[in-house]
C-alpha cells in the first residue's frame, strides 16, 4: 500500500462506524490526495461548517491533521469556511450573533489549533473585498454578500424540487434540515398555535431555501478551493466530498452547534439538547469563566473533603483535576488517593495539577522530604511493588547507563507497552510445567519533578476502550480475544515470553483490555531491540494495532508541568514516551501500585 492509499484509509476511518459513505468511491478526493503526495505539496482540507449555535436557546478535527503530519510527514492545514451568514436570516439569527460566535472560534483556533484557520464568505464570494474588522462592518455587508453568493453561484434555471429528485445527497441534507428545524424554529414567529401541517409546510419552505443557498455555497467553495480535499459533516454520497464525524464514538453526524455535551465518569460522552441534559438528574452544568461550558456526570468521586475541585476532561481520554481556589493553594497531602485511584480505573489518566507539596513545619521537624510525601501518597493507594531499583524509579536521561532497564533511562522514544512485562516470575502450568509470566502492577503513580522541554518528551497514553471502538472492519474486540503473542529481547536477562493473551479482562471492571508491546527493532533504538510476533493470527495485525495506538482519537499526549501528579491504570491503558533532547532537564518519579 503506497502513501496515498494509507492517507485515504486514515481519512475514511474518520467517517462514523458502519456508514455507507465508506463504501462509495470518491475519485475527486482520491485525485487531490494523490496529486499532493506526488507533488510534495501540503494536504489542504476545506470544511464548510460552524455557522452559529441553534437559534432555539431554550432547548438546545484537530486529530485528523495531527495524525496525517505524524504518520506521513505531510504539512496539513484545514480551512473552515463558516456558513453562518449563508443561513442566519432564514433562521432568525441576528448577524451580530453570527459575528460573536465566529470571533470566539477564530480566537480558539489561533490560540490552540495551529492547523486550523477560518475563511469568511466574503473572501470567496467577493475576492479582494476588505475583511470586516468590526461587528458593524460585518452587519453592513452581510445582505449583499448573501445576494452575490446566490447570483453568482446558482445555475440559470435551477429548480430546487427537481434538484431534490435528482440529487440523493441534497435530499439527505434536506431531510436533515427538516429534522433540526422542528427544534430550531419551534418558537419562531408565526408557529405558535399553528397546526402541525402548517408548521411542516413552513419548515419545508425554509429547508428548500437553505438547499438553494447551500448549493450556491458549495459551488463557491469548490471554485475557491479546486485542489483541496472537501470534507463534509453531513451524510453524503457526493463523490467530491468526504464525510467525517466531529464527535468520537457512535454519534454519527451530530454537530456541536445542535447539541450540548455531557462527560460521563467513565470517559464516554453523551450528546443531547441543553434542556434534555438540564432535566437529567445524573448531570450538572459546569461553568467556566462565567459561562456555561458542558455537563458533567454527578459522582461522589468528585466530592473531596475540604477542597472544591475543577474537573477538566482531556481529549481523547482522562481528566485533569485542579483546586478551584487556585494554583498551589491546596496541599496534596489532604487529597483522598483512593478516590483518585477509583477515577483512574474508570477514565485514565487522572492528572492532579496545581496542588502544593510545600512541607509544613511539622514535616520539616520530622525531616520529611517531598520524596517521602510521594511515597506516602502512593501507599495510600495500595501496596507499592518494588523491583531491582527499589520502590521509586527516577526517570531521567542517564545516557548509556541503562541501569538494567534497556532504554527507559534514555532520551530515546520508547515503544508502546504496559509496565511489568519483563518483571517476570515462574508459575506452574496445567500440567505442572513452569512457565515464565509477567507481573504487571495495576497502577502507576508519576510526579514531575521538572517540566518537560516544550513540544517534546511527551508521555503518550492510549485507551483500550477507544482502540477497540476504532478497529477497522472486520476486526473487533471479539476477533482479537483468543489471540496470543510472544516477545523476546536481549535486555532484562534475555527474557523470552510466549502464549501471552492479546486481550485480558480488567481485574475489577471486567472490561476487555489490550495487553501488548510494540515491536521495537534495531532501526528504532541504539539499545536492545524487542521482537514481537502474533502466534495464532495474521502478522499484519501488528501494524494495525501500532497505528491505532498513536491515533489522536485514542492516544493522549501529556506535556509535563513541574508538580504534575499522574495516576494511570496500567491494565486499561498502554503508554510510551516520545524522544527528547539528551541531557535536558526532564525528571519524573514513578511508583508501581497494586
VEXLUMTI-443499 format. One record per residue (C-alpha): x, y, z. Coordinates in steps of 0.2 Angstrom, whole numbers, plus 5000, padded with zeros to 4 digits. Example, Ala and Ser with C-alpha at 12.3 -4.5 7.8 and 13.67 -1.06 7.14 Angstrom:
BEGIN
5062	4978	5039
5068	4995	5036
***
This chain:
BEGIN
5000	5000	5000
5008	5017	4995
5007	5033	5005
4992	5040	4996
4982	5024	4999
4987	5025	5018
4982	5043	5019
4965	5038	5011
4962	5024	5023
4965	5036	5038
4953	5049	5030
4940	5036	5028
4942	5030	5046
4935	5047	5052
4918	5043	5045
4906	5036	5058
4907	5017	5060
4897	5007	5048
4892	5022	5037
4888	5018	5019
4899	5033	5014
4915	5022	5017
4910	5011	5003
4907	5025	4990
4921	5029	4978
4926	5047	4979
4938	5050	4964
4939	5069	4967
4945	5066	4985
4957	5052	4979
4964	5063	4965
4968	5078	4977
4977	5066	4989
4987	5058	4975
4992	5075	4967
4998	5082	4984
5008	5066	4988
5016	5066	4970
5020	5085	4970
5026	5085	4988
5013	5099	4992
5004	5100	5009
4987	5092	5012
4974	5106	5012
4956	5102	5018
4942	5113	5017
4926	5111	5028
4910	5122	5027
4904	5122	5045
4902	5131	5062
4888	5143	5057
4881	5148	5074
4873	5139	5089
4855	5133	5087
4843	5148	5087
4832	5138	5100
4842	5143	5115
4828	5136	5126
4830	5118	5120
4846	5116	5114
4947	5089	5069
4961	5094	5075
4966	5075	5077
4965	5071	5059
4978	5084	5054
4990	5079	5068
4988	5061	5063
4992	5065	5045
5008	5075	5049
5014	5062	5062
5012	5047	5051
5016	5054	5034
5027	5070	5037
5015	5080	5027
5011	5098	5031
4992	5098	5034
4980	5113	5035
4962	5114	5037
4952	5129	5032
4934	5131	5039
4923	5142	5029
4909	5147	5041
4892	5146	5033
4883	5156	5047
4880	5171	5036
4873	5159	5022
4858	5154	5033
4856	5165	5048
4842	5176	5041
4832	5161	5037
4833	5155	5055
4830	5172	5063
4848	5173	5070
4855	5191	5070
4871	5195	5061
4878	5201	5077
4876	5183	5085
4885	5175	5070
4899	5188	5071
4902	5184	5090
4901	5165	5088
4914	5166	5073
4925	5178	5083
4926	5166	5098
4930	5151	5086
4944	5161	5077
4952	5166	5093
4951	5147	5099
4959	5142	5083
4973	5155	5084
4977	5150	5102
4976	5131	5102
4974	5124	5085
4988	5129	5073
4982	5118	5059
4965	5126	5058
4961	5143	5050
4944	5151	5046
4939	5159	5030
4925	5172	5029
4912	5170	5015
4916	5187	5008
4934	5181	5004
4927	5168	4992
4912	5177	4985
4919	5194	4983
4938	5191	4981
4948	5206	4986
4935	5214	4996
4941	5220	5013
4939	5209	5028
4927	5215	5041
4936	5220	5057
4921	5226	5067
4903	5219	5070
4897	5235	5062
4906	5231	5046
4901	5213	5046
4882	5218	5048
4883	5231	5035
4890	5219	5022
4880	5203	5026
4865	5205	5015
4875	5210	5000
4887	5195	5002
4872	5183	5003
4864	5191	4987
4880	5190	4977
4883	5172	4983
4866	5166	4975
4868	5177	4960
4885	5171	4955
4884	5153	4960
4867	5146	4956
4865	5139	4939
4852	5148	4927
4835	5139	4928
4839	5130	4945
4824	5121	4951
4825	5116	4969
4811	5102	4968
4820	5094	4953
4836	5096	4961
4830	5086	4976
4823	5072	4965
4840	5070	4956
4852	5073	4969
4852	5060	4983
4865	5070	4994
4854	5085	4993
4839	5075	4998
4848	5068	5013
4853	5086	5018
4835	5092	5015
4828	5079	5027
4841	5083	5040
4836	5101	5039
4818	5096	5042
4823	5086	5057
4833	5100	5066
4821	5114	5060
4807	5106	5071
4818	5111	5086
4827	5126	5079
4811	5136	5074
4800	5129	5087
4797	5146	5095
4799	5156	5079
4786	5169	5074
4770	5163	5066
4772	5145	5073
4763	5147	5090
4746	5140	5089
4748	5134	5071
4743	5117	5065
4756	5103	5063
4753	5103	5044
4756	5122	5043
4772	5121	5053
4778	5107	5042
4774	5117	5027
4783	5132	5034
4798	5122	5039
4798	5114	5021
4799	5131	5013
4814	5136	5024
4823	5120	5021
4821	5122	5002
4828	5140	5003
4843	5133	5013
4846	5120	4999
4846	5134	4986
4859	5144	4997
4868	5128	5002
4870	5123	4983
4877	5141	4979
4888	5140	4994
4895	5123	4990
4899	5128	4972
4908	5144	4978
4919	5134	4990
4923	5121	4976
4928	5136	4964
4938	5144	4978
4947	5128	4983
4948	5117	4967
4963	5107	4973
4958	5105	4991
4950	5090	4999
4932	5094	5003
4926	5087	5019
4908	5086	5025
4900	5085	5042
4884	5078	5034
4880	5061	5027
4883	5062	5008
4885	5051	4993
4893	5066	4983
4909	5058	4976
4918	5075	4978
4916	5076	4997
4922	5065	5011
4910	5064	5026
4918	5065	5043
4912	5064	5061
4916	5079	5073
4912	5069	5088
4920	5052	5094
4911	5036	5097
4894	5032	5089
4887	5049	5087
4886	5049	5068
4885	5066	5061
4880	5076	5076
4885	5094	5075
4891	5104	5091
4880	5118	5086
4865	5107	5088
4870	5099	5104
4877	5100	5122
4890	5088	5128
4889	5078	5144
4905	5070	5150
4902	5054	5159
4913	5047	5173
4919	5033	5163
4926	5045	5149
4911	5042	5137
4901	5057	5131
4883	5060	5129
4876	5072	5116
4858	5080	5119
4850	5097	5119
4853	5108	5134
4835	5106	5140
4837	5087	5140
4853	5087	5150
4847	5100	5162
4832	5089	5166
4843	5074	5169
4847	5072	5187
4863	5062	5183
4871	5078	5176
4876	5095	5182
4880	5111	5171
4899	5116	5173
4903	5135	5172
4920	5141	5166
4925	5159	5165
4907	5164	5170
4899	5155	5155
4891	5138	5153
4904	5125	5146
4897	5107	5147
4888	5095	5158
4897	5083	5170
4890	5067	5177
4887	5069	5196
4898	5057	5207
4903	5056	5224
4921	5053	5217
4921	5071	5213
4917	5076	5231
4933	5079	5240
4933	5083	5258
4939	5100	5262
4943	5105	5244
4932	5111	5229
4939	5105	5213
4938	5108	5194
4937	5093	5183
4943	5096	5165
4940	5082	5153
4955	5078	5142
4953	5073	5124
4953	5058	5120
4954	5051	5137
4957	5056	5155
4954	5071	5166
4964	5085	5174
4959	5089	5192
4964	5106	5200
4959	5116	5215
4946	5128	5212
4954	5141	5224
4969	5142	5213
4987	5135	5210
4996	5129	5225
4983	5134	5237
4979	5116	5242
4991	5103	5249
4992	5087	5240
4993	5079	5257
4975	5081	5260
4969	5073	5244
4960	5056	5245
4971	5045	5234
4958	5031	5235
4946	5042	5225
4959	5047	5213
4963	5028	5211
4944	5024	5208
4943	5038	5195
4959	5031	5186
4951	5014	5184
4936	5022	5176
4945	5035	5165
4964	5036	5165
4974	5046	5166
4970	5057	5181
4981	5072	5181
4982	5081	5198
4988	5099	5193
4991	5114	5205
4992	5105	5221
5006	5111	5233
5019	5099	5240
5026	5113	5252
5032	5105	5268
5024	5111	5284
5034	5115	5300
5029	5098	5307
5035	5089	5291
5052	5098	5292
5053	5094	5311
5051	5076	5306
5064	5078	5292
5052	5073	5279
5056	5077	5261
5045	5079	5245
5050	5061	5241
5043	5055	5257
5027	5063	5253
5027	5055	5236
5029	5038	5244
5016	5042	5257
5003	5046	5244
5007	5031	5234
5005	5019	5249
4988	5027	5252
4983	5020	5235
4989	5002	5239
5004	4991	5241
5020	4998	5232
5028	4985	5221
5047	4986	5221
5059	4980	5208
5078	4980	5205
5079	4998	5208
5068	4998	5224
5052	5007	5226
5054	5023	5217
5061	5024	5199
5069	5041	5195
5065	5043	5176
5078	5054	5168
5091	5053	5154
5106	5043	5160
5114	5042	5143
5122	5025	5140
5119	5019	5158
5104	5008	5157
5103	5003	5175
5097	4986	5168
5081	4994	5161
5085	4995	5142
5081	5012	5135
5069	5018	5150
5083	5029	5157
5087	5037	5140
5081	5052	5129
5075	5039	5116
5057	5037	5111
5050	5021	5118
5038	5008	5112
5021	5007	5117
5020	4994	5132
5012	4990	5149
5024	4991	5164
5029	4974	5171
5030	4964	5155
5048	4960	5159
5046	4959	5178
5043	4940	5177
5040	4925	5189
5038	4907	5186
5021	4899	5189
5016	4881	5187
5005	4877	5171
4991	4865	5170
5002	4850	5168
5014	4855	5181
5027	4863	5169
5035	4880	5175
5030	4895	5164
5038	4912	5164
5024	4926	5166
5024	4945	5168
5020	4953	5185
5012	4969	5180
5005	4982	5193
4988	4989	5191
4993	5007	5193
5007	5019	5190
5009	5035	5200
5020	5048	5192
5026	5065	5198
5035	5078	5188
5050	5085	5197
5054	5096	5182
5044	5102	5167
5047	5094	5151
5055	5104	5137
5042	5112	5126
5035	5101	5112
5045	5086	5117
5047	5072	5130
5028	5068	5130
5021	5054	5139
5008	5045	5127
4994	5036	5135
4981	5026	5124
4965	5019	5129
4960	5000	5126
4942	5005	5125
4945	5018	5112
4956	5007	5102
4943	4993	5101
4930	5006	5096
4941	5011	5081
4946	4994	5075
4944	4994	5056
4931	4982	5049
4931	4967	5050
4941	4967	5066
4933	4968	5083
4937	4965	5101
4929	4948	5099
4941	4943	5084
4956	4949	5095
4951	4939	5110
4959	4922	5110
4974	4928	5100
4991	4926	5108
5008	4934	5105
5026	4931	5110
5041	4943	5113
5060	4942	5116
5074	4954	5120
5092	4953	5124
5088	4965	5139
5081	4960	5155
5091	4944	5157
5087	4940	5139
5069	4937	5143
5058	4926	5131
5039	4926	5134
5026	4916	5124
5007	4912	5124
5003	4930	5130
4985	4934	5129
4982	4949	5117
4966	4954	5126
4963	4952	5145
4949	4956	5157
4951	4971	5169
4953	4965	5186
4939	4975	5194
4928	4981	5179
4929	4965	5169
4931	4976	5153
4942	4970	5139
4959	4977	5139
4974	4977	5127
4990	4969	5133
5004	4971	5121
5021	4978	5117
5025	4987	5101
5039	4979	5091
5055	4989	5093
5069	4984	5080
5087	4990	5079
5081	5003	5067
5072	5012	5082
5085	5010	5096
5103	5010	5100
5099	4999	5115
5092	4981	5115
5078	4978	5102
5062	4969	5106
5055	4956	5094
5036	4954	5094
5025	4941	5085
5007	4936	5084
5007	4917	5087
4989	4912	5080
4984	4927	5069
4989	4937	5054
5006	4946	5056
4999	4962	5048
4988	4964	5064
5004	4971	5072
5004	4986	5060
4985	4989	5063
4987	4990	5082
5003	5001	5081
4994	5014	5070
4979	5014	5082
4990	5016	5097
4997	5033	5090
4980	5038	5083
4974	5055	5090
4957	5048	5094
4964	5035	5105
4981	5042	5112
4983	5057	5124
4999	5066	5124
5004	5073	5141
5016	5088	5142
5023	5088	5159
5022	5103	5170
5033	5104	5186
5022	5097	5200
5010	5087	5190
5005	5071	5198
4998	5057	5186
4989	5041	5190
4986	5028	5176
4978	5012	5176
4992	5000	5169
4979	4987	5163
4966	4998	5154
4979	5009	5146
4995	5007	5136
5009	5020	5137
5025	5026	5130
5037	5041	5129
5042	5052	5114
5060	5057	5112
5068	5072	5119
5085	5081	5118
5098	5071	5128
5105	5079	5143
5090	5091	5146
5080	5093	5162
5066	5080	5162
5064	5071	5178
5049	5060	5184
5047	5050	5199
5037	5033	5197
5029	5021	5208
5020	5004	5204
5005	5001	5214
4994	4985	5215
***
